[in-house]
Amino acid sequence: MAVAALAAFPMVAQADTPNLTPGEWEFVSVTSVSGDMQIPDQTETERQCITQAELEGAEFGFIEEEEGCELLDQEMNADGLSYSMVCRAEGGEATIDGEMRFMGEQIEGTVDILTQSPMGELTMNTTIEGERIGNCE
């Protein structure tokens, strides 16, 4: 369930176009987990082409509501995004709070997830750094 919550990165219509430069982006996310189970930090790297049409479209965003999840709050402007959501599955619940800052050719963000399950409480903290690395191929 927590992994599905992390994947929770289309979005409702926004007022401002994000302060991001279209192109090929590389995102690095580092997740640390604390709780009853010891899990080593996880690092993931992903590349994504972001076009000007996507930036201007109502569908652009980093949040996808997964099944069993409910978006509670979301604020987006040219400089960033913040949101809260809750996901429920298999007798457990995860509360997710995320924030992203858009800085032209860079993105910084955090996602904090608190999971309550029959196996105990688990806290996942993810830092995300994105950088434009060139034009899309």
Phi, psi and omega per residue, in radians:
M1 nan -0.733 -3.118
A2 -1.127 -0.645 3.124
V3 -1.143 -0.714 3.089
A4 -1.091 -0.636 3.134
A5 -1.163 -0.636 3.111
L6 -1.178 -0.620 3.105
A7 -1.165 -0.252 3.139
A8 -1.225 1.072 3.093
F9 -1.960 nan nan
P10 nan 2.814 -2.851
M11 -2.006 2.628 3.063
V12 -1.298 2.889 -3.075
A13 -0.974 2.537 -3.115
Q14 -2.100 2.804 -3.110
A15 -1.518 -0.673 -3.041
D16 -2.003 2.565 3.003
T17 -1.279 2.297 -3.133
P18 -1.006 2.503 3.100
N19 -1.325 1.230 -3.131
L20 -2.362 2.502 3.101
T21 -1.589 2.217 3.124
P22 -1.048 2.630 3.097
G23 2.611 -2.907 3.096
E24 -1.478 2.201 -3.108
W25 -2.056 2.562 3.010
E26 -2.084 2.251 -3.132
F27 -2.006 2.310 3.067
V28 -2.086 2.160 3.099
S29 -2.094 2.383 3.105
V30 -2.120 2.135 -3.106
T31 -1.990 2.223 3.023
S32 -1.993 2.501 -3.074
V33 -2.125 2.337 3.028
S34 -2.280 2.545 -3.127
G35 2.734 -2.735 -3.077
D36 -1.193 -0.492 3.120
M37 -1.812 2.423 3.073
Q38 -1.556 2.052 -3.129
I39 -2.212 2.246 3.137
P40 -1.155 2.712 3.086
D41 -1.018 2.531 3.137
Q42 -2.026 2.299 3.071
T43 -2.073 2.282 3.114
E44 -2.236 2.467 3.069
T45 -2.121 2.323 -3.102
E46 -2.433 2.477 3.057
R47 -1.937 2.541 -3.098
Q48 -2.614 2.394 3.032
C49 -1.566 2.173 3.104
I50 -2.005 2.079 -3.112
T51 -1.686 2.827 3.090
Q52 -1.081 -0.682 3.118
A53 -1.065 -0.680 3.101
E54 -1.157 -0.736 3.135
L55 -1.075 -0.632 -3.106
E56 -1.490 -0.232 -3.085
G57 -1.454 2.676 -3.139
A58 -1.195 -0.277 -3.087
E59 -1.516 -0.138 -3.085
F60 -1.200 2.437 3.061
G61 2.937 3.016 -3.133
F62 -1.922 0.106 -3.097
I63 -2.000 2.216 2.988
E64 -2.165 2.139 3.122
E65 -1.308 2.032 3.093
E66 -1.464 2.834 3.086
E67 -1.042 2.353 -3.126
G68 1.527 0.012 -3.136
C69 -1.951 2.609 3.122
E70 -2.302 2.190 3.089
L71 -1.358 2.063 -3.071
L72 -1.577 -0.679 -3.056
D73 -2.703 2.503 3.112
Q74 -2.681 2.312 3.050
E75 -2.298 2.282 3.121
M76 -2.405 2.426 3.007
N77 -2.505 -3.027 -3.075
A78 -1.055 -0.527 -3.036
D79 -1.657 -0.111 -3.129
G80 2.978 -3.018 -3.039
L81 -2.578 2.404 2.960
S82 -2.387 2.559 -3.100
Y83 -2.708 2.802 3.025
S84 -2.369 2.426 3.066
M85 -2.590 2.869 3.087
V86 -2.291 2.438 3.103
C87 -2.153 2.405 3.136
R88 -2.222 2.299 3.117
A89 -2.898 2.573 2.997
E90 0.830 0.785 3.079
G91 1.302 0.160 -3.136
G92 -2.179 2.988 -3.141
E93 -2.504 2.449 3.083
A94 -2.175 2.289 3.059
T95 -1.830 2.228 -3.042
I96 -2.127 2.238 3.041
D97 -2.185 2.194 -3.112
G98 -2.296 2.699 3.120
E99 -2.603 2.344 3.105
M100 -2.260 2.469 3.063
R101 -2.019 2.212 -3.133
F102 -1.729 2.142 -3.055
M103 -2.323 0.952 3.070
G104 1.281 -1.545 -3.123
E105 -1.877 0.246 3.084
Q106 -2.456 2.658 3.043
I107 -2.320 2.402 3.004
E108 -2.247 2.526 3.118
G109 -2.861 2.955 3.070
T110 -2.422 2.580 3.008
V111 -2.319 2.145 3.113
D112 -1.994 2.236 -3.098
I113 -2.191 2.212 3.041
L114 -1.952 2.068 -3.092
T115 -1.937 2.261 3.024
Q116 -1.949 2.135 -3.135
S117 -2.543 2.980 3.086
P118 -1.026 -0.382 3.131
M119 -1.484 -0.025 3.124
G120 2.046 -2.972 -3.102
E121 -1.704 2.445 -3.124
L122 -2.383 2.333 3.084
T123 -2.039 2.225 3.108
M124 -2.050 2.229 3.096
N125 -2.104 2.138 -3.129
T126 -2.071 2.306 2.980
T127 -1.871 2.430 -3.091
I128 -2.188 2.281 3.036
E129 -2.217 2.224 3.104
G130 -2.122 2.513 -3.135
E131 -2.471 2.355 3.063
R132 -1.273 2.214 -3.062
I133 -1.979 0.034 3.096
G134 2.657 -2.906 3.120
N135 -1.468 2.688 3.071
C136 -1.178 2.575 3.137
E137 -1.422 nan nan
